[in-house]
Amino acid sequence: MKLRSLLKGAMLVAVSALLIVAVTLLGLVAFIYYNSNGGRDWNTPMEKLSSTLLWDGTAYSFTGDELLEKDQWAILLDQEGQVVWSLRKPDDVPERYTVSKVASFTRWYLSDYPVQCRVREDGVLVVGSPKGSVWKHDIAMDTQALLQTPIWFLGFFLLALGSVLGLAWVVLRRWFRQEQQVRDAARSDWINGVSHDIRTPLSVVMGYAAQLEEAPDLAQEHKRQASAIRAQSQMIRDLVNDLNLTMRLDCEMQALRKEPLQPVAFLRQTAADFLNGGMGSGFDFEIDLPDTPLPEIKADPFLLRRAVNNLLINCVRHNTPDCSICLGGREEGKELILWVEGGTMAGTVQMDSSQPSEPDGGAAHGTGLRLVAQIAAAHGGKAEFHNGTPYRCELRLPVKE
């Protein structure tokens, strides 16, 4: 859910960024069009304008006034640089020009007026615009550099777009992380509150059930019922504890207290505690360890013992007392494999901590097995579940280097 929300936010930012880029490019194209021949172009069509200025042998006749703006003017210089015809010529525009002066204003300005020029057989036609209306500048660029310009602009554009999207990703990720932390804290408080409220009446039920089991004047059937009540209450208490722990692992609120662990000693102690607690009563229990010592690992003893106990309890709860339960370990490459085997189930399932939960929020194989997978993942390993004959689960943990 968190990843999906994060992707939705990132897609929204990406679409927004692309929309901004599209609008910017559209505005740039519109600006260029508006200030070019498609809009208000200051460039007068000089060839067409020149064709409207004719010499009849005695004087010049001009019929292209509609081609000029009202604030534009025009002059015609003969071959000697003398003004021989003019239209609305400003007073500060000279009547005669040298060759160097003509060469200068054809590129720049004539008395600070931006001008356009057209060479004719009888001279040079000059059209001027108001001062300050047009900016003129001489630009020279190497051809190779000019050809590389689009690539540079595209590179800078992609860099800017990537920077914007990257920054948006970081901000959104942090925002969703904070939101997730708030939800996790609320869920943690709620589960802790419910767990606390359940423990007190559950302890009372278990206490009275234990007293009824030991009552000498109670019928055997009633003692059996009291024993069932106590056993089911124990299951509820274990489920509440598993729920608390799996929630803390999900929210990364459970600190791992890793320490060097000898697998053989750990498995023997776990088996002894399991048998002394009476959980394996009536079952054929054995422990399978290799002759060579198993490699040392770094692990949290409490969490790892919790995972193995959950597997053992799972075998007890889902099988009859006449089946066999086996606890063992072996080394395989750079992994230590702790396994529990026992009982009979149909099908084969592979499950690890990344397996999604069911729609109702529960784990695909129950809270206990989900907790086993989470504990294995928290140690940098994984849990593999194989339902078959017999049922088998393997905890694959990295060996300490």
Salt bridges, closest charged atoms under 4 A:
ASP65 OD1 - ARG88 NH1 3.30
ASP92 OD2 - LYS131 NZ 2.98
GLU95 OE2 - LYS89 NZ 3.04
ASP122 OD1 - ARG120 NE 2.97
ASP138 OD2 - ARG107 NH2 2.48
GLU179 OE2 - ARG183 NH1 3.14
ASP184 OD1 - ARG187 NH2 3.64
ASP197 OD1 - HIS196 ND1 3.81
GLU213 OE1 - ARG230 NE 2.53
GLU221 OE2 - ARG224 NH2 2.52
ASP238 OD2 - ARG317 NH2 3.12
ASP242 OD1 - ARG306 NH2 2.84
ASP250 OD2 - ARG370 NH2 3.40
GLU296 OE1 - LYS400 NZ 3.18
GLU332 OE1 - ARG330 NH2 3.16
GLU332 OE2 - ARG396 NH1 3.09
GLU335 OE1 - ARG396 NH1 3.06
GLU341 OE2 - ARG392 NH1 2.62
GLU384 OE2 - LYS382 NZ 3.38
GLU384 OE1 - HIS386 NE2 3.62
GLU384 OE1 - ARG396 NE 3.55
GLU394 OE2 - ARG330 NH2 3.62
GLU394 OE2 - ARG392 NE 2.98
GLU394 OE1 - ARG396 NH2 3.31
